[in-house]
Amino acid sequence: MENKSEPTSKKNSNVIYFLIAVVIALLGTDVYLYMQKKQDTKVIFQQDDEKHRLQTELDSLEAQIEQVNAGKAKMTAEMQSRNDSLQSKIKVLRKALAKGQLTIAELKSAQEDIKQLRYFVTKYTADIEELKQQNASLTTERDTLKNNLASVSQKATTLEQQNQELNTKVKVASALKIGNAEVVAYKVKSSGKEVDVTKAGSAQKIKVNFNVASNAVAEKGMHDVYVRITDPAGNLMIASDSGVFTADGQELQYTYKTAIDFKDDGSVYTIDWVNPNKFVKGDYTVILYADGYTMGKTTFHLK
């Protein structure tokens, strides 16, 4: 009886040990599965955090590009192309990050892309800043040139005005002026002889005798001389062939036109004028003009 009980007891002990081993194995499996699940959850959280960080960095890079472009610097075609490329790359990365769950490989790829993108945005920003500085320098140079041009233009205008004033002074200084003048009335006899008279009824013509004041700057040679004669009533005496001329900035009608040969030697000149009408009693005024200015004037009286 004792020999049969001992094997049975040993057999029962082995079963108990086996069951304990199974329980321990199951507990180990549960612990492993729990730890694996916990690790997977941690990885998912880490992936979500990294995806959020990458999205934030994209926002920052895009804001940086917009701020650079807001400077309104005139970009070259190459810079515009680079800007378009950066904007397109950001859109692609946003779409990639918008996916539900990213694998480790996808996250690493996005990290590398954003790293390169950050480099290009930084370089693009530096290029735009350099372009702004160049534009500012060009603007300063342009403004300086404008100011210099305005200064030169002002000086040229001033010099032109001074030149015109000088020319005017030279013209005035070179214009012929009467030294002495007298007017004598004549009648012409049937024999052709001229006799000076003082009465209006017998006067037929006048002679204006004058000399020209010495003038070293006046041009020597022929000068046109215009004569204006006004009667006692102040009316201009004209003939049918009278014309107009300009003197002292005015357009005037002349009584008679002739020319003299100026030699600056004190020569006396005589101008003959025959009145196509009759003289009347009173005072007459004779004014001579040459070179666009008044030479001088004199008067005579007829009884």
C-alpha positions as CSV (number, residue, x, y, z in Angstrom):
1,M,0.0,0.0,0.0
2,E,2.8,2.5,0.8
3,N,4.6,1.9,-2.5
4,K,1.5,2.8,-4.6
5,S,0.9,6.1,-2.8
6,E,4.4,7.5,-3.3
7,P,4.3,7.6,-7.2
8,T,0.8,9.1,-7.1
9,S,2.0,12.0,-4.9
10,K,5.0,12.6,-7.1
11,K,2.8,12.8,-10.1
12,N,0.5,15.3,-8.5
13,S,3.5,17.5,-7.6
14,N,4.6,17.6,-11.2
15,V,1.2,18.7,-12.3
16,I,1.3,21.5,-9.8
17,Y,4.7,22.6,-11.0
18,F,3.6,22.6,-14.6
19,L,0.5,24.7,-13.8
20,I,2.7,27.2,-11.9
21,A,5.0,27.4,-14.9
22,V,2.1,28.0,-17.2
23,V,0.7,30.8,-14.9
24,I,4.1,32.4,-14.7
25,A,4.5,32.2,-18.5
26,L,1.1,33.8,-19.0
27,L,1.9,36.5,-16.5
28,G,5.2,37.2,-18.4
29,T,3.3,37.4,-21.7
30,D,0.8,39.9,-20.2
31,V,3.6,42.0,-18.8
32,Y,5.4,42.0,-22.2
33,L,2.3,42.9,-24.1
34,Y,1.5,45.7,-21.6
35,M,5.0,47.1,-21.8
36,Q,5.0,46.8,-25.7
37,K,1.6,48.6,-25.8
38,K,2.9,51.2,-23.5
39,Q,6.0,51.7,-25.7
40,D,3.9,51.9,-28.8
41,T,1.7,54.5,-27.2
42,K,4.8,56.5,-26.2
43,V,6.0,56.3,-29.8
44,I,2.7,57.5,-31.1
45,F,2.8,60.4,-28.7
46,Q,6.3,61.2,-29.7
47,Q,5.3,61.1,-33.4
48,D,2.3,63.4,-32.7
49,D,4.6,65.9,-30.8
50,E,7.2,65.9,-33.6
51,K,4.5,66.3,-36.2
52,H,3.1,69.3,-34.3
53,R,6.6,70.8,-33.9
54,L,7.2,70.4,-37.7
55,Q,3.9,72.1,-38.5
56,T,4.8,75.0,-36.1
57,E,8.2,75.4,-37.9
58,L,6.4,75.4,-41.3
59,D,4.2,78.2,-40.0
60,S,7.3,80.1,-38.8
61,L,9.1,79.6,-42.2
62,E,6.0,80.7,-44.1
63,A,5.6,83.8,-41.9
64,Q,9.2,84.6,-42.5
65,I,8.8,84.4,-46.3
66,E,5.7,86.6,-46.2
67,Q,7.5,89.2,-44.0
68,V,10.4,89.3,-46.5
69,N,8.0,89.6,-49.5
70,A,6.1,92.4,-47.7
71,G,9.2,94.6,-48.1
72,K,8.1,95.0,-51.8
73,A,11.7,94.7,-53.0
74,K,11.8,94.3,-56.7
75,M,12.8,90.6,-57.1
76,T,14.8,89.2,-60.0
77,A,13.3,86.4,-62.0
78,E,15.5,83.9,-60.2
79,M,14.4,85.1,-56.8
80,Q,10.7,85.0,-57.8
81,S,11.2,81.4,-59.0
82,R,12.9,80.5,-55.7
83,N,10.0,82.1,-53.8
84,D,7.4,80.1,-55.8
85,S,9.5,76.9,-55.2
86,L,9.6,77.5,-51.4
87,Q,5.9,78.1,-51.3
88,S,5.2,74.9,-53.2
89,K,7.5,72.9,-51.0
90,I,5.7,74.2,-47.9
91,K,2.3,73.1,-49.3
92,V,3.7,69.6,-50.1
93,L,5.0,69.2,-46.5
94,R,1.8,70.4,-45.0
95,K,-0.1,67.8,-47.0
96,A,2.4,65.1,-45.8
97,L,2.0,66.2,-42.1
98,A,-1.8,66.3,-42.4
99,K,-1.9,62.5,-42.8
100,G,-3.3,60.5,-39.8
101,Q,-0.3,58.5,-38.5
102,L,3.2,59.0,-39.9
103,T,5.8,56.3,-39.8
104,I,9.2,56.8,-38.4
105,A,10.6,56.9,-41.9
106,E,8.0,59.5,-43.0
107,L,8.8,61.7,-40.0
108,K,12.5,61.5,-40.7
109,S,11.9,62.4,-44.3
110,A,9.8,65.4,-43.3
111,Q,12.4,66.5,-40.8
112,E,15.1,66.4,-43.4
113,D,12.9,68.3,-45.9
114,I,12.2,71.0,-43.4
115,K,15.8,71.2,-42.5
116,Q,16.7,71.9,-46.1
117,L,13.7,74.3,-46.4
118,R,15.0,76.2,-43.4
119,Y,18.4,76.6,-45.1
120,F,16.8,77.9,-48.4
121,V,14.5,80.3,-46.6
122,T,17.4,81.7,-44.6
123,K,19.4,82.1,-47.8
124,Y,16.4,83.6,-49.6
125,T,15.9,86.1,-46.7
126,A,19.6,87.1,-46.9
127,D,19.4,87.6,-50.7
128,I,16.3,89.7,-50.4
129,E,17.9,91.8,-47.6
130,E,21.0,92.3,-49.8
131,L,18.7,93.3,-52.7
132,K,17.0,95.8,-50.4
133,Q,20.4,97.3,-49.4
134,Q,21.4,97.5,-53.1
135,N,18.1,99.2,-54.0
136,A,18.5,101.6,-51.1
137,S,22.1,102.3,-52.3
138,L,20.8,102.9,-55.8
139,T,18.0,105.1,-54.5
140,T,20.5,107.2,-52.6
141,E,22.8,107.4,-55.7
142,R,19.7,108.3,-57.8
143,D,18.7,111.0,-55.3
144,T,22.2,112.3,-55.2
145,L,22.4,112.4,-59.0
146,K,19.0,114.2,-59.0
147,N,20.2,116.8,-56.5
148,N,23.4,117.2,-58.4
149,L,21.5,117.5,-61.7
150,A,19.1,120.0,-60.1
151,S,22.1,122.0,-58.8
152,V,23.8,121.9,-62.2
153,S,20.5,122.8,-63.9
154,Q,20.0,125.7,-61.5
155,K,23.6,126.9,-62.1
156,A,23.1,126.5,-65.9
157,T,19.8,128.5,-65.6
158,T,21.6,131.2,-63.5
159,L,24.5,131.3,-66.0
160,E,22.0,131.5,-68.9
161,Q,20.2,134.4,-67.2
162,Q,23.5,136.1,-66.4
163,N,24.6,135.5,-70.0
164,Q,21.3,136.9,-71.3
165,E,21.7,139.9,-69.0
166,L,25.3,140.3,-70.2
167,N,24.2,140.0,-73.8
168,T,21.5,142.6,-73.2
169,K,24.0,144.9,-71.5
170,V,26.4,144.4,-74.5
171,K,23.6,145.1,-76.9
172,V,22.6,148.2,-75.0
173,A,26.2,149.3,-74.7
174,S,26.9,148.6,-78.4
175,A,23.8,150.4,-79.7
176,L,24.5,153.7,-81.5
177,K,23.5,156.9,-79.6
178,I,23.2,160.5,-80.9
179,G,25.9,162.9,-79.9
180,N,24.4,166.1,-81.3
181,A,21.4,166.7,-83.6
182,E,19.5,169.5,-85.3
183,V,16.6,169.7,-87.7
184,V,16.3,172.3,-90.5
185,A,13.3,172.9,-92.7
186,Y,13.7,173.7,-96.4
187,K,11.8,174.7,-99.4
188,V,13.0,173.8,-102.9
189,K,13.0,176.5,-105.6
190,S,12.1,175.9,-109.2
191,S,15.8,175.9,-110.0
192,G,16.2,173.0,-107.6
193,K,18.1,175.0,-105.0
194,E,17.2,174.3,-101.4
195,V,16.6,177.2,-99.0
196,D,16.1,176.8,-95.3
197,V,12.9,178.3,-93.9
198,T,11.1,178.7,-90.5
199,K,7.6,179.0,-91.7
200,A,5.3,176.0,-92.0
201,G,3.6,177.3,-95.2
202,S,6.8,177.3,-97.2
203,A,8.5,174.2,-95.8
204,Q,8.6,171.1,-98.0
205,K,11.2,168.9,-96.5
206,I,13.5,168.6,-93.4
207,K,17.1,167.6,-93.0
208,V,18.2,165.9,-89.7
209,N,21.9,166.5,-89.1
210,F,23.5,164.4,-86.4
211,N,26.7,162.7,-85.3
212,V,27.0,159.5,-83.3
213,A,28.6,159.4,-79.9
214,S,31.9,157.5,-79.7
215,N,31.3,153.8,-79.0
216,A,34.3,151.4,-78.9
217,V,32.1,148.3,-78.6
218,A,29.6,149.2,-81.4
219,E,30.0,147.2,-84.6
220,K,31.6,149.3,-87.3
221,G,29.8,149.3,-90.6
222,M,26.3,149.8,-91.9
223,H,23.5,150.3,-89.4
224,D,19.8,150.7,-90.2
225,V,18.3,153.9,-88.8
226,Y,14.6,154.4,-88.4
227,V,13.0,157.8,-88.1
228,R,9.7,158.7,-86.4
229,I,8.4,162.2,-86.8
230,T,5.3,163.4,-84.9
231,D,3.4,166.6,-85.8
232,P,2.3,169.3,-83.3
233,A,-0.8,167.3,-82.5
234,G,1.2,164.2,-81.6
235,N,0.3,162.2,-84.8
236,L,2.9,160.1,-86.5
237,M,3.7,161.5,-89.9
238,I,3.9,158.6,-92.4
239,A,4.2,158.0,-96.1
240,S,2.6,155.3,-98.2
241,D,5.7,153.2,-98.0
242,S,6.1,153.3,-94.2
243,G,6.6,150.0,-92.4
244,V,7.2,148.7,-88.9
245,F,10.3,147.8,-86.8
246,T,11.1,146.7,-83.3
247,A,12.8,148.9,-80.7
248,D,13.0,148.9,-76.9
249,G,10.9,145.8,-76.9
250,Q,8.0,147.3,-78.9
251,E,6.8,147.1,-82.5
252,L,6.6,150.6,-83.9
253,Q,5.7,152.2,-87.2
254,Y,8.4,154.4,-88.8
255,T,8.2,157.6,-90.8
256,Y,11.3,156.9,-92.7
257,K,14.1,154.3,-92.9
258,T,17.7,154.7,-94.0
259,A,21.2,153.4,-93.2
260,I,24.5,154.9,-92.1
261,D,28.1,153.7,-92.2
262,F,29.4,153.9,-88.7
263,K,33.2,154.3,-88.4
264,D,33.4,155.8,-84.8
265,D,35.2,158.8,-86.2
266,G,32.8,161.6,-85.3
267,S,31.3,161.8,-88.8
268,V,28.1,163.9,-89.3
269,Y,25.2,162.3,-91.0
270,T,22.2,163.9,-92.8
271,I,18.8,162.4,-93.3
272,D,16.5,164.0,-95.8
273,W,12.8,163.6,-95.6
274,V,10.2,165.1,-97.9
275,N,6.8,165.6,-96.4
276,P,4.1,164.2,-98.7
277,N,1.6,166.5,-97.1
278,K,1.8,170.1,-95.8
279,F,3.5,171.2,-92.6
280,V,1.5,173.0,-90.0
281,K,2.6,175.5,-87.4
282,G,3.9,174.2,-84.2
283,D,6.5,171.9,-82.6
284,Y,7.7,168.7,-84.2
285,T,9.5,165.8,-82.6
286,V,12.1,163.6,-84.4
287,I,13.2,160.3,-82.8
288,L,15.9,158.1,-84.3
289,Y,16.3,154.4,-83.6
290,A,19.1,151.9,-84.4
291,D,20.1,148.4,-83.3
292,G,16.8,147.9,-81.5
293,Y,17.1,150.9,-79.2
294,T,16.5,154.6,-79.2
295,M,19.4,156.6,-80.6
296,G,18.0,160.0,-79.4
297,K,15.5,162.6,-80.2
298,T,15.3,166.3,-81.1
299,T,12.6,168.9,-81.9
300,F,12.1,171.7,-84.3
301,H,9.5,174.5,-84.5
302,L,7.7,176.0,-87.6
303,K,5.9,179.3,-87.4
